[in-house]
């Protein structure tokens, strides 16, 4: 989609009023691309101090405790084990996330997140993130490859990107 300079200036003004921080990039062919800025320090610190986050996906009405992996500003959550099944996980697009202090009943930070589903159709990406999840999940039985294959057959991985 092509935009004129006036239209781009108008969008820039609009983005400056939004709570979500955006970066606009204009490519050589005058197209516009937007991207969210990095995760806030408060969210990152909270994720480092916690083993579990509470997720309320747009496919459920209640919060679900989930173990997770945090990497490069993204949070990865598996929905494939009996103790961590997220309702209709393949269709989740947004979620509310609550991060609690490890070992305490104190809430550190709440935020909204955009969700991207990583399913078996993205085998290479599923396997890469799956290895990180296996390393975090100490109670799984079987080889890393067997566990990832089992997870791939049973569910999906959700990639959560905090909206800051």
Protein Blocks (a to p, Z undefined) as FASTA:
>chain_A
ZZdfklmmmmmmmmmmpmbdcdddddfkopacdddddddfklmmmmmmpcbdcdddfkbc
bdcddddddeehiacdddfbfklccehkllgcbdcdddddehiacdfbdcddddddddfk
lmmlmmmmmmmmmmmmmmbgcjfklmmmmmmmmmccddddddZZ
